[in-house]
């Protein structure tokens, strides 16, 4: 986990990821006519980042997970 203090504030690294199938579905649903690239999906997350797999999750579920992370870091 990477936490850096910067002017009394913390930076928390969070990487969102999903499967290629999920990315294709989201790309299609969005109506994007551009090519769908998987380049970023295959990169390793930055060391110390929290990683949230977003497959089969709603935006609200992902937000809730991020909130738990942020709230827990604020209590340390």
C-alpha positions, 0 to 999 in steps of 0.5 A: 500500500502506498501512502504518502503524506503531502501537506497533511493529506494522503495519496492512496493508489487504487487500480481498477481492473476487469476482464477483457470480456467485461471491457468489451461489453462496457465498450459496446454498451457505451457505443464507442466506435473506436477500437477497444484496447487491452493494453492497460489491462495487462500492465501490473498495478503500481506496487502498493496500490489497492486493486479492485476487480470491477467484473460484474459490479455496479458503479455503486458497488465499486464506489462503496469499495473505494469508500471503505479503503479511503475511510480505513486509511483515514483511521490509521 
